[in-house]
Amino acid sequence: MTLTADTKKRIVIPGAAPGDVFACEQTDNAVILRRVYRKTPRKKLTKEQALKAIRRWKFKPAMSWEELRAMTRES
């Protein structure tokens, strides 16, 4: 297989996908690319799953509304 670089020194690697990361090892007469990792795409939640996650969320504010109002209002 022969790959040719363009004017910006880019090549297209068969089997590579956007987001792939490669380690480059350069020897006297060769360049070796090794795939380091490939990000796994996150599965999108359905609307029902997202709403269920929001309802289950246990958020406790660090301060009360009155304290927040006192800090943000001009005296």
Gaussian input, Z-matrix of N, CA and C with variables (Angstrom, degrees):
# hf/3-21g

backbone

0 1
 N
 C     1     B1
 C     2     B2     1     A1
 N     3     B3     2     A2     1     D1
 C     4     B4     3     A3     2     D2
 C     5     B5     4     A4     3     D3
 N     6     B6     5     A5     4     D4
 C     7     B7     6     A6     5     D5
 C     8     B8     7     A7     6     D6
 N     9     B9     8     A8     7     D7
 C    10    B10     9     A9     8     D8
 C    11    B11    10    A10     9     D9
 N    12    B12    11    A11    10    D10
 C    13    B13    12    A12    11    D11
 C    14    B14    13    A13    12    D12
 N    15    B15    14    A14    13    D13
 C    16    B16    15    A15    14    D14
 C    17    B17    16    A16    15    D15
 N    18    B18    17    A17    16    D16
 C    19    B19    18    A18    17    D17
 C    20    B20    19    A19    18    D18
 N    21    B21    20    A20    19    D19
 C    22    B22    21    A21    20    D20
 C    23    B23    22    A22    21    D21
 N    24    B24    23    A23    22    D22
 C    25    B25    24    A24    23    D23
 C    26    B26    25    A25    24    D24
 N    27    B27    26    A26    25    D25
 C    28    B28    27    A27    26    D26
 C    29    B29    28    A28    27    D27
 N    30    B30    29    A29    28    D28
 C    31    B31    30    A30    29    D29
 C    32    B32    31    A31    30    D30
 N    33    B33    32    A32    31    D31
 C    34    B34    33    A33    32    D32
 C    35    B35    34    A34    33    D33
 N    36    B36    35    A35    34    D34
 C    37    B37    36    A36    35    D35
 C    38    B38    37    A37    36    D36
 N    39    B39    38    A38    37    D37
 C    40    B40    39    A39    38    D38
 C    41    B41    40    A40    39    D39
 N    42    B42    41    A41    40    D40
 C    43    B43    42    A42    41    D41
 C    44    B44    43    A43    42    D42
 N    45    B45    44    A44    43    D43
 C    46    B46    45    A45    44    D44
 C    47    B47    46    A46    45    D45
 N    48    B48    47    A47    46    D46
 C    49    B49    48    A48    47    D47
 C    50    B50    49    A49    48    D48
 N    51    B51    50    A50    49    D49
 C    52    B52    51    A51    50    D50
 C    53    B53    52    A52    51    D51
 N    54    B54    53    A53    52    D52
 C    55    B55    54    A54    53    D53
 C    56    B56    55    A55    54    D54
 N    57    B57    56    A56    55    D55
 C    58    B58    57    A57    56    D56
 C    59    B59    58    A58    57    D57
 N    60    B60    59    A59    58    D58
 C    61    B61    60    A60    59    D59
 C    62    B62    61    A61    60    D60
 N    63    B63    62    A62    61    D61
 C    64    B64    63    A63    62    D62
 C    65    B65    64    A64    63    D63
 N    66    B66    65    A65    64    D64
 C    67    B67    66    A66    65    D65
 C    68    B68    67    A67    66    D66
 N    69    B69    68    A68    67    D67
 C    70    B70    69    A69    68    D68
 C    71    B71    70    A70    69    D69
 N    72    B72    71    A71    70    D70
 C    73    B73    72    A72    71    D71
 C    74    B74    73    A73    72    D72
 N    75    B75    74    A74    73    D73
 C    76    B76    75    A75    74    D74
 C    77    B77    76    A76    75    D75
 N    78    B78    77    A77    76    D76
 C    79    B79    78    A78    77    D77
 C    80    B80    79    A79    78    D78
 N    81    B81    80    A80    79    D79
 C    82    B82    81    A81    80    D80
 C    83    B83    82    A82    81    D81
 N    84    B84    83    A83    82    D82
 C    85    B85    84    A84    83    D83
 C    86    B86    85    A85    84    D84
 N    87    B87    86    A86    85    D85
 C    88    B88    87    A87    86    D86
 C    89    B89    88    A88    87    D87
 N    90    B90    89    A89    88    D88
 C    91    B91    90    A90    89    D89
 C    92    B92    91    A91    90    D90
 N    93    B93    92    A92    91    D91
 C    94    B94    93    A93    92    D92
 C    95    B95    94    A94    93    D93
 N    96    B96    95    A95    94    D94
 C    97    B97    96    A96    95    D95
 C    98    B98    97    A97    96    D96
 N    99    B99    98    A98    97    D97
 C   100   B100    99    A99    98    D98
 C   101   B101   100   A100    99    D99
 N   102   B102   101   A101   100   D100
 C   103   B103   102   A102   101   D101
 C   104   B104   103   A103   102   D102
 N   105   B105   104   A104   103   D103
 C   106   B106   105   A105   104   D104
 C   107   B107   106   A106   105   D105
 N   108   B108   107   A107   106   D106
 C   109   B109   108   A108   107   D107
 C   110   B110   109   A109   108   D108
 N   111   B111   110   A110   109   D109
 C   112   B112   111   A111   110   D110
 C   113   B113   112   A112   111   D111
 N   114   B114   113   A113   112   D112
 C   115   B115   114   A114   113   D113
 C   116   B116   115   A115   114   D114
 N   117   B117   116   A116   115   D115
 C   118   B118   117   A117   116   D116
 C   119   B119   118   A118   117   D117
 N   120   B120   119   A119   118   D118
 C   121   B121   120   A120   119   D119
 C   122   B122   121   A121   120   D120
 N   123   B123   122   A122   121   D121
 C   124   B124   123   A123   122   D122
 C   125   B125   124   A124   123   D123
 N   126   B126   125   A125   124   D124
 C   127   B127   126   A126   125   D125
 C   128   B128   127   A127   126   D126
 N   129   B129   128   A128   127   D127
 C   130   B130   129   A129   128   D128
 C   131   B131   130   A130   129   D129
 N   132   B132   131   A131   130   D130
 C   133   B133   132   A132   131   D131
 C   134   B134   133   A133   132   D132
 N   135   B135   134   A134   133   D133
 C   136   B136   135   A135   134   D134
 C   137   B137   136   A136   135   D135
 N   138   B138   137   A137   136   D136
 C   139   B139   138   A138   137   D137
 C   140   B140   139   A139   138   D138
 N   141   B141   140   A140   139   D139
 C   142   B142   141   A141   140   D140
 C   143   B143   142   A142   141   D141
 N   144   B144   143   A143   142   D142
 C   145   B145   144   A144   143   D143
 C   146   B146   145   A145   144   D144
 N   147   B147   146   A146   145   D145
 C   148   B148   147   A147   146   D146
 C   149   B149   148   A148   147   D147
 N   150   B150   149   A149   148   D148
 C   151   B151   150   A150   149   D149
 C   152   B152   151   A151   150   D150
 N   153   B153   152   A152   151   D151
 C   154   B154   153   A153   152   D152
 C   155   B155   154   A154   153   D153
 N   156   B156   155   A155   154   D154
 C   157   B157   156   A156   155   D155
 C   158   B158   157   A157   156   D156
 N   159   B159   158   A158   157   D157
 C   160   B160   159   A159   158   D158
 C   161   B161   160   A160   159   D159
 N   162   B162   161   A161   160   D160
 C   163   B163   162   A162   161   D161
 C   164   B164   163   A163   162   D162
 N   165   B165   164   A164   163   D163
 C   166   B166   165   A165   164   D164
 C   167   B167   166   A166   165   D165
 N   168   B168   167   A167   166   D166
 C   169   B169   168   A168   167   D167
 C   170   B170   169   A169   168   D168
 N   171   B171   170   A170   169   D169
 C   172   B172   171   A171   170   D170
 C   173   B173   172   A172   171   D171
 N   174   B174   173   A173   172   D172
 C   175   B175   174   A174   173   D173
 C   176   B176   175   A175   174   D174
 N   177   B177   176   A176   175   D175
 C   178   B178   177   A177   176   D176
 C   179   B179   178   A178   177   D177
 N   180   B180   179   A179   178   D178
 C   181   B181   180   A180   179   D179
 C   182   B182   181   A181   180   D180
 N   183   B183   182   A182   181   D181
 C   184   B184   183   A183   182   D182
 C   185   B185   184   A184   183   D183
 N   186   B186   185   A185   184   D184
 C   187   B187   186   A186   185   D185
 C   188   B188   187   A187   186   D186
 N   189   B189   188   A188   187   D187
 C   190   B190   189   A189   188   D188
 C   191   B191   190   A190   189   D189
 N   192   B192   191   A191   190   D190
 C   193   B193   192   A192   191   D191
 C   194   B194   193   A193   192   D192
 N   195   B195   194   A194   193   D193
 C   196   B196   195   A195   194   D194
 C   197   B197   196   A196   195   D195
 N   198   B198   197   A197   196   D196
 C   199   B199   198   A198   197   D197
 C   200   B200   199   A199   198   D198
 N   201   B201   200   A200   199   D199
 C   202   B202   201   A201   200   D200
 C   203   B203   202   A202   201   D201
 N   204   B204   203   A203   202   D202
 C   205   B205   204   A204   203   D203
 C   206   B206   205   A205   204   D204
 N   207   B207   206   A206   205   D205
 C   208   B208   207   A207   206   D206
 C   209   B209   208   A208   207   D207
 N   210   B210   209   A209   208   D208
 C   211   B211   210   A210   209   D209
 C   212   B212   211   A211   210   D210
 N   213   B213   212   A212   211   D211
 C   214   B214   213   A213   212   D212
 C   215   B215   214   A214   213   D213
 N   216   B216   215   A215   214   D214
 C   217   B217   216   A216   215   D215
 C   218   B218   217   A217   216   D216
 N   219   B219   218   A218   217   D217
 C   220   B220   219   A219   218   D218
 C   221   B221   220   A220   219   D219
 N   222   B222   221   A221   220   D220
 C   223   B223   222   A222   221   D221
 C   224   B224   223   A223   222   D222

   B1=1.4410
   B2=1.5279
   B3=1.3036
   B4=1.4592
   B5=1.5234
   B6=1.3185
   B7=1.4604
   B8=1.5192
   B9=1.3272
   B10=1.4558
   B11=1.5230
   B12=1.3194
   B13=1.4613
   B14=1.5219
   B15=1.3379
   B16=1.4660
   B17=1.5341
   B18=1.3246
   B19=1.4600
   B20=1.5259
   B21=1.3321
   B22=1.4659
   B23=1.5276
   B24=1.3312
   B25=1.4713
   B26=1.5282
   B27=1.3380
   B28=1.4553
   B29=1.5171
   B30=1.3271
   B31=1.4626
   B32=1.5212
   B33=1.3169
   B34=1.4595
   B35=1.5200
   B36=1.3311
   B37=1.4597
   B38=1.5241
   B39=1.3360
   B40=1.4564
   B41=1.5372
   B42=1.2961
   B43=1.4604
   B44=1.5170
   B45=1.3305
   B46=1.4597
   B47=1.5238
   B48=1.3040
   B49=1.4681
   B50=1.5260
   B51=1.3169
   B52=1.4621
   B53=1.5261
   B54=1.3276
   B55=1.4543
   B56=1.5143
   B57=1.3253
   B58=1.4625
   B59=1.5230
   B60=1.3316
   B61=1.4608
   B62=1.5210
   B63=1.3304
   B64=1.4491
   B65=1.5186
   B66=1.3413
   B67=1.4594
   B68=1.5193
   B69=1.3198
   B70=1.4651
   B71=1.5204
   B72=1.3379
   B73=1.4604
   B74=1.5189
   B75=1.3168
   B76=1.4563
   B77=1.5227
   B78=1.3377
   B79=1.4520
   B80=1.5274
   B81=1.3369
   B82=1.4702
   B83=1.5233
   B84=1.3163
   B85=1.4636
   B86=1.5297
   B87=1.3127
   B88=1.4683
   B89=1.5252
   B90=1.3165
   B91=1.4572
   B92=1.5227
   B93=1.3303
   B94=1.4638
   B95=1.5224
   B96=1.3229
   B97=1.4639
   B98=1.5160
   B99=1.3270
   B100=1.4614
   B101=1.5219
   B102=1.3296
   B103=1.4624
   B104=1.5229
   B105=1.3336
   B106=1.4591
   B107=1.5208
   B108=1.3010
   B109=1.4598
   B110=1.5126
   B111=1.2680
   B112=1.4572
   B113=1.5117
   B114=1.3082
   B115=1.4529
   B116=1.5189
   B117=1.3168
   B118=1.4575
   B119=1.5284
   B120=1.2982
   B121=1.4628
   B122=1.5267
   B123=1.3342
   B124=1.4577
   B125=1.5128
   B126=1.3227
   B127=1.4561
   B128=1.5197
   B129=1.3127
   B130=1.4541
   B131=1.5293
   B132=1.3251
   B133=1.4537
   B134=1.5253
   B135=1.3123
   B136=1.4599
   B137=1.5266
   B138=1.2997
   B139=1.4638
   B140=1.5208
   B141=1.3174
   B142=1.4591
   B143=1.5289
   B144=1.3363
   B145=1.4621
   B146=1.5268
   B147=1.3301
   B148=1.4584
   B149=1.5253
   B150=1.3293
   B151=1.4594
   B152=1.5283
   B153=1.3188
   B154=1.4609
   B155=1.5280
   B156=1.3442
   B157=1.4640
   B158=1.5234
   B159=1.3193
   B160=1.4682
   B161=1.5268
   B162=1.3133
   B163=1.4742
   B164=1.5303
   B165=1.3394
   B166=1.4652
   B167=1.5232
   B168=1.3253
   B169=1.4515
   B170=1.5209
   B171=1.3273
   B172=1.4674
   B173=1.5222
   B174=1.3167
   B175=1.4616
   B176=1.5169
   B177=1.3341
   B178=1.4611
   B179=1.5210
   B180=1.3171
   B181=1.4578
   B182=1.5297
   B183=1.3158
   B184=1.4595
   B185=1.5223
   B186=1.3330
   B187=1.4617
   B188=1.5222
   B189=1.3022
   B190=1.4696
   B191=1.5278
   B192=1.3254
   B193=1.4649
   B194=1.5239
   B195=1.3332
   B196=1.4597
   B197=1.5245
   B198=1.3422
   B199=1.4664
   B200=1.5302
   B201=1.3269
   B202=1.4599
   B203=1.5235
   B204=1.3258
   B205=1.4585
   B206=1.5335
   B207=1.3419
   B208=1.4657
   B209=1.5290
   B210=1.3227
   B211=1.4749
   B212=1.5188
   B213=1.3328
   B214=1.4569
   B215=1.5169
   B216=1.3021
   B217=1.4660
   B218=1.5255
   B219=1.3009
   B220=1.4615
   B221=1.5258
   B222=1.3143
   B223=1.4874
   B224=1.4942
   A1=107.58
   A2=116.21
   A3=122.16
   A4=108.67
   A5=115.91
   A6=121.82
   A7=108.07
   A8=117.03
   A9=121.61
   A10=109.05
   A11=116.75
   A12=121.66
   A13=109.59
   A14=115.63
   A15=119.42
   A16=109.15
   A17=117.30
   A18=120.88
   A19=112.73
   A20=117.45
   A21=121.49
   A22=111.71
   A23=117.24
   A24=124.31
   A25=112.32
   A26=116.88
   A27=121.37
   A28=109.61
   A29=115.72
   A30=121.54
   A31=108.25
   A32=115.77
   A33=121.41
   A34=107.17
   A35=116.28
   A36=121.62
   A37=108.23
   A38=117.60
   A39=119.38
   A40=110.51
   A41=116.69
   A42=120.92
   A43=113.75
   A44=118.42
   A45=120.93
   A46=109.24
   A47=115.44
   A48=121.53
   A49=108.58
   A50=117.62
   A51=119.38
   A52=110.52
   A53=117.01
   A54=121.74
   A55=113.62
   A56=118.99
   A57=120.88
   A58=109.35
   A59=116.22
   A60=121.76
   A61=107.60
   A62=115.95
   A63=121.62
   A64=110.10
   A65=116.37
   A66=122.47
   A67=106.76
   A68=116.44
   A69=121.56
   A70=109.40
   A71=116.31
   A72=122.03
   A73=107.62
   A74=116.36
   A75=119.90
   A76=109.23
   A77=116.00
   A78=122.05
   A79=108.03
   A80=116.83
   A81=120.24
   A82=112.81
   A83=116.65
   A84=118.76
   A85=113.38
   A86=117.23
   A87=118.67
   A88=110.30
   A89=114.90
   A90=122.79
   A91=106.62
   A92=116.30
   A93=121.05
   A94=108.15
   A95=116.23
   A96=121.84
   A97=108.85
   A98=115.85
   A99=121.11
   A100=108.33
   A101=115.56
   A102=119.73
   A103=108.52
   A104=116.39
   A105=121.24
   A106=109.76
   A107=117.24
   A108=120.80
   A109=108.60
   A110=114.96
   A111=121.09
   A112=107.44
   A113=116.20
   A114=119.87
   A115=109.85
   A116=114.91
   A117=118.61
   A118=107.60
   A119=117.24
   A120=118.94
   A121=110.66
   A122=115.18
   A123=119.71
   A124=109.39
   A125=115.15
   A126=119.20
   A127=108.67
   A128=116.38
   A129=120.35
   A130=109.36
   A131=114.42
   A132=119.28
   A133=109.61
   A134=114.53
   A135=118.42
   A136=107.75
   A137=116.96
   A138=120.77
   A139=110.32
   A140=116.87
   A141=120.93
   A142=110.88
   A143=116.91
   A144=120.53
   A145=110.79
   A146=117.40
   A147=121.02
   A148=110.95
   A149=117.43
   A150=120.46
   A151=111.39
   A152=117.04
   A153=121.09
   A154=110.59
   A155=117.31
   A156=121.30
   A157=111.05
   A158=117.28
   A159=120.93
   A160=110.10
   A161=117.53
   A162=120.65
   A163=111.76
   A164=117.37
   A165=121.58
   A166=112.90
   A167=118.12
   A168=122.43
   A169=110.52
   A170=116.68
   A171=122.12
   A172=109.30
   A173=116.72
   A174=121.00
   A175=109.27
   A176=115.42
   A177=120.48
   A178=106.89
   A179=117.80
   A180=120.02
   A181=111.50
   A182=116.58
   A183=121.54
   A184=112.29
   A185=117.27
   A186=120.46
   A187=109.49
   A188=114.64
   A189=119.27
   A190=109.44
   A191=115.62
   A192=120.57
   A193=110.63
   A194=116.84
   A195=119.97
   A196=111.03
   A197=117.68
   A198=120.75
   A199=110.99
   A200=116.51
   A201=120.74
   A202=110.91
   A203=117.77
   A204=121.54
   A205=110.52
   A206=116.60
   A207=120.39
   A208=110.78
   A209=117.54
   A210=120.82
   A211=112.53
   A212=117.91
   A213=120.17
   A214=113.82
   A215=118.81
   A216=121.16
   A217=109.85
   A218=115.24
   A219=119.14
   A220=108.87
   A221=114.78
   A222=119.69
   A223=110.82
   D1=134.70
   D2=179.40
   D3=-117.54
   D4=128.58
   D5=177.44
   D6=-115.46
   D7=140.58
   D8=-178.27
   D9=-119.78
   D10=132.43
   D11=178.65
   D12=-81.49
   D13=146.63
   D14=176.18
   D15=-87.92
   D16=-170.83
   D17=-176.30
   D18=-66.82
   D19=-20.91
   D20=178.12
   D21=-96.55
   D22=15.08
   D23=177.58
   D24=64.45
   D25=35.51
   D26=178.67
   D27=-106.99
   D28=146.37
   D29=172.59
   D30=-131.18
   D31=158.66
   D32=176.84
   D33=-104.02
   D34=123.95
   D35=-178.49
   D36=-100.67
   D37=119.83
   D38=177.69
   D39=-60.96
   D40=136.45
   D41=178.94
   D42=88.79
   D43=-9.21
   D44=178.74
   D45=-86.76
   D46=149.10
   D47=179.78
   D48=-123.79
   D49=157.36
   D50=176.52
   D51=-56.31
   D52=133.78
   D53=-179.27
   D54=97.04
   D55=-10.13
   D56=176.87
   D57=-67.74
   D58=144.49
   D59=179.53
   D60=-118.51
   D61=134.49
   D62=-177.72
   D63=-124.35
   D64=144.68
   D65=171.62
   D66=-97.19
   D67=133.74
   D68=-176.81
   D69=-106.82
   D70=123.97
   D71=175.22
   D72=-115.91
   D73=123.12
   D74=-178.01
   D75=-109.31
   D76=125.21
   D77=175.57
   D78=-107.13
   D79=-169.17
   D80=-178.09
   D81=-57.67
   D82=-46.22
   D83=-175.53
   D84=-130.46
   D85=19.14
   D86=-178.50
   D87=-148.23
   D88=157.13
   D89=173.69
   D90=-123.14
   D91=126.23
   D92=-178.93
   D93=-113.02
   D94=125.27
   D95=176.50
   D96=-107.30
   D97=129.49
   D98=176.82
   D99=-122.41
   D100=131.23
   D101=178.69
   D102=-69.60
   D103=125.95
   D104=-178.52
   D105=-85.15
   D106=-55.13
   D107=176.91
   D108=-155.73
   D109=162.87
   D110=176.71
   D111=-131.62
   D112=122.57
   D113=-179.29
   D114=-64.89
   D115=134.45
   D116=175.91
   D117=-89.85
   D118=128.64
   D119=-178.43
   D120=-66.72
   D121=138.71
   D122=177.53
   D123=-76.92
   D124=139.74
   D125=177.08
   D126=-75.30
   D127=135.29
   D128=178.16
   D129=-75.74
   D130=141.47
   D131=176.47
   D132=-79.65
   D133=147.23
   D134=172.65
   D135=-74.98
   D136=166.60
   D137=-179.90
   D138=-59.39
   D139=-41.39
   D140=-179.25
   D141=-64.83
   D142=-41.79
   D143=179.41
   D144=-65.44
   D145=-40.13
   D146=179.40
   D147=-64.47
   D148=-44.66
   D149=178.84
   D150=-64.28
   D151=-38.84
   D152=178.52
   D153=-64.40
   D154=-40.93
   D155=178.38
   D156=-65.03
   D157=-38.81
   D158=178.48
   D159=-65.01
   D160=-41.17
   D161=179.96
   D162=-66.68
   D163=-32.76
   D164=-178.91
   D165=-79.99
   D166=-13.82
   D167=-173.73
   D168=-63.83
   D169=127.11
   D170=-178.16
   D171=-106.29
   D172=80.94
   D173=-179.82
   D174=-98.70
   D175=128.48
   D176=176.62
   D177=-119.74
   D178=116.09
   D179=-179.77
   D180=-64.05
   D181=150.65
   D182=-178.60
   D183=-75.47
   D184=-19.57
   D185=-179.79
   D186=-141.97
   D187=164.33
   D188=-179.76
   D189=-81.45
   D190=166.16
   D191=178.56
   D192=-62.44
   D193=-36.74
   D194=-179.58
   D195=-64.22
   D196=-42.29
   D197=177.62
   D198=-63.78
   D199=-40.96
   D200=178.81
   D201=-64.07
   D202=-43.73
   D203=178.41
   D204=-61.09
   D205=-42.57
   D206=-178.92
   D207=-64.74
   D208=-36.10
   D209=179.80
   D210=-73.18
   D211=-33.30
   D212=-172.76
   D213=-97.01
   D214=-13.53
   D215=-179.94
   D216=-90.96
   D217=144.66
   D218=176.77
   D219=-75.39
   D220=141.20
   D221=-179.15
   D222=-92.89

